[in-house]
Amino acid sequence: MSETLAELARVLDQVAEVAAAGREPFDSDPRHRWSIERLWIYAGNLADRHCRYAGIDDGAEPWAELVRTRNLYAHYTPDQIVADRIWYETTTDIERLRRAVTSAQS
């Protein structure tokens, strides 16, 4: 379980690193946006795994938020995903989620 949380923390760090490049590369290079989307999918998979192994209710936060985000990016078609939403949620939520995962590791 601790390996899963450690990997989740690394993935959230990567989301923050990619987002730190700024909005311009996010808007101008689809690979930048896809990287963020893919990292959120991976983070949600790890959060789901953590809940299953730790016996945590799937509605518990922050895990449920990570899984919902994963489901959105994994199952919506590209035309259903709004770039402004990805950017907003990434830049407003990443630090809170990183703190929550770090706290859970303790």
C-alpha beads as a LAMMPS data file, in Angstrom:
LAMMPS data file: protein, C-alpha beads

106 atoms
105 bonds

1 atom types
1 bond types

-500.0 500.0 xlo xhi
-500.0 500.0 ylo yhi
-500.0 500.0 zlo zhi

Masses

1 110.0

Atoms # bond

1 1 1 0.000 0.000 0.000
2 1 1 2.744 2.475 0.871
3 1 1 4.306 1.799 -2.533
4 1 1 1.024 2.790 -4.173
5 1 1 0.844 6.038 -2.197
6 1 1 4.485 6.798 -2.949
7 1 1 3.837 6.286 -6.660
8 1 1 0.711 8.438 -6.440
9 1 1 2.739 11.204 -4.805
10 1 1 5.309 10.987 -7.623
11 1 1 2.571 11.160 -10.265
12 1 1 1.003 14.227 -8.640
13 1 1 4.460 15.812 -8.526
14 1 1 4.718 15.183 -12.269
15 1 1 1.342 16.830 -12.868
16 1 1 2.593 19.872 -10.968
17 1 1 5.855 19.905 -12.925
18 1 1 4.101 19.779 -16.308
19 1 1 1.616 22.466 -15.259
20 1 1 4.463 24.665 -13.994
21 1 1 5.513 25.160 -17.616
22 1 1 2.496 27.450 -17.894
23 1 1 -0.631 27.890 -19.897
24 1 1 1.046 28.743 -23.214
25 1 1 2.567 25.295 -23.830
26 1 1 -0.635 23.699 -22.540
27 1 1 -2.644 25.597 -25.175
28 1 1 -0.159 25.415 -28.036
29 1 1 1.102 21.823 -27.834
30 1 1 -1.519 19.082 -27.555
31 1 1 1.130 16.715 -26.200
32 1 1 1.467 18.938 -23.148
33 1 1 -2.262 18.738 -22.442
34 1 1 -2.345 15.011 -23.157
35 1 1 0.484 14.503 -20.670
36 1 1 -1.554 16.151 -17.955
37 1 1 -4.666 14.169 -18.887
38 1 1 -2.728 10.887 -18.866
39 1 1 -1.094 11.655 -15.526
40 1 1 -4.526 12.336 -13.993
41 1 1 -5.723 8.986 -15.341
42 1 1 -2.744 7.231 -13.784
43 1 1 -3.269 9.089 -10.488
44 1 1 -6.903 7.963 -10.418
45 1 1 -5.906 4.366 -11.072
46 1 1 -3.467 4.524 -8.162
47 1 1 -6.064 6.120 -5.883
48 1 1 -8.535 3.370 -6.778
49 1 1 -5.919 0.703 -6.050
50 1 1 -5.116 2.327 -2.710
51 1 1 -8.807 2.306 -1.705
52 1 1 -9.270 -1.334 -2.662
53 1 1 -6.162 -2.533 -0.803
54 1 1 -6.724 -0.347 2.262
55 1 1 -10.461 -1.078 2.491
56 1 1 -11.352 2.603 2.120
57 1 1 -14.880 3.513 1.029
58 1 1 -14.843 4.612 -2.599
59 1 1 -16.607 7.854 -1.682
60 1 1 -13.858 9.011 0.685
61 1 1 -11.906 12.091 -0.270
62 1 1 -9.434 12.776 -1.759
63 1 1 -9.529 9.337 -3.344
64 1 1 -13.003 9.733 -4.830
65 1 1 -12.001 13.017 -6.463
66 1 1 -8.957 11.402 -8.054
67 1 1 -11.010 8.464 -9.330
68 1 1 -13.730 10.804 -10.720
69 1 1 -11.073 12.806 -12.557
70 1 1 -9.608 9.597 -13.931
71 1 1 -12.998 8.441 -15.153
72 1 1 -13.657 11.745 -16.872
73 1 1 -10.389 11.794 -18.817
74 1 1 -10.368 8.077 -19.528
75 1 1 -13.933 7.773 -20.810
76 1 1 -14.834 11.076 -22.398
77 1 1 -14.043 11.535 -26.047
78 1 1 -11.536 14.278 -26.860
79 1 1 -14.287 16.631 -28.020
80 1 1 -16.025 16.248 -24.630
81 1 1 -12.994 17.307 -22.615
82 1 1 -12.757 21.053 -22.067
83 1 1 -9.185 22.352 -21.980
84 1 1 -10.091 25.251 -19.705
85 1 1 -11.523 22.797 -17.174
86 1 1 -8.375 20.644 -17.224
87 1 1 -6.186 23.682 -16.693
88 1 1 -8.366 25.189 -13.971
89 1 1 -8.754 21.966 -12.011
90 1 1 -5.092 21.126 -12.371
91 1 1 -3.825 24.482 -11.197
92 1 1 -6.351 24.894 -8.386
93 1 1 -6.412 21.318 -7.054
94 1 1 -2.913 19.902 -7.415
95 1 1 -1.345 21.327 -4.253
96 1 1 -4.286 20.309 -2.059
97 1 1 -4.225 16.792 -3.477
98 1 1 -0.455 16.521 -3.068
99 1 1 -0.796 17.513 0.605
100 1 1 -3.594 14.982 1.139
101 1 1 -1.552 12.130 -0.342
102 1 1 1.540 13.149 1.614
103 1 1 -0.541 13.243 4.782
104 1 1 -1.932 9.761 4.053
105 1 1 1.608 8.411 3.740
106 1 1 2.383 9.375 7.331

Bonds

1 1 1 2
2 1 2 3
3 1 3 4
4 1 4 5
5 1 5 6
6 1 6 7
7 1 7 8
8 1 8 9
9 1 9 10
10 1 10 11
11 1 11 12
12 1 12 13
13 1 13 14
14 1 14 15
15 1 15 16
16 1 16 17
17 1 17 18
18 1 18 19
19 1 19 20
20 1 20 21
21 1 21 22
22 1 22 23
23 1 23 24
24 1 24 25
25 1 25 26
26 1 26 27
27 1 27 28
28 1 28 29
29 1 29 30
30 1 30 31
31 1 31 32
32 1 32 33
33 1 33 34
34 1 34 35
35 1 35 36
36 1 36 37
37 1 37 38
38 1 38 39
39 1 39 40
40 1 40 41
41 1 41 42
42 1 42 43
43 1 43 44
44 1 44 45
45 1 45 46
46 1 46 47
47 1 47 48
48 1 48 49
49 1 49 50
50 1 50 51
51 1 51 52
52 1 52 53
53 1 53 54
54 1 54 55
55 1 55 56
56 1 56 57
57 1 57 58
58 1 58 59
59 1 59 60
60 1 60 61
61 1 61 62
62 1 62 63
63 1 63 64
64 1 64 65
65 1 65 66
66 1 66 67
67 1 67 68
68 1 68 69
69 1 69 70
70 1 70 71
71 1 71 72
72 1 72 73
73 1 73 74
74 1 74 75
75 1 75 76
76 1 76 77
77 1 77 78
78 1 78 79
79 1 79 80
80 1 80 81
81 1 81 82
82 1 82 83
83 1 83 84
84 1 84 85
85 1 85 86
86 1 86 87
87 1 87 88
88 1 88 89
89 1 89 90
90 1 90 91
91 1 91 92
92 1 92 93
93 1 93 94
94 1 94 95
95 1 95 96
96 1 96 97
97 1 97 98
98 1 98 99
99 1 99 100
100 1 100 101
101 1 101 102
102 1 102 103
103 1 103 104
104 1 104 105
105 1 105 106
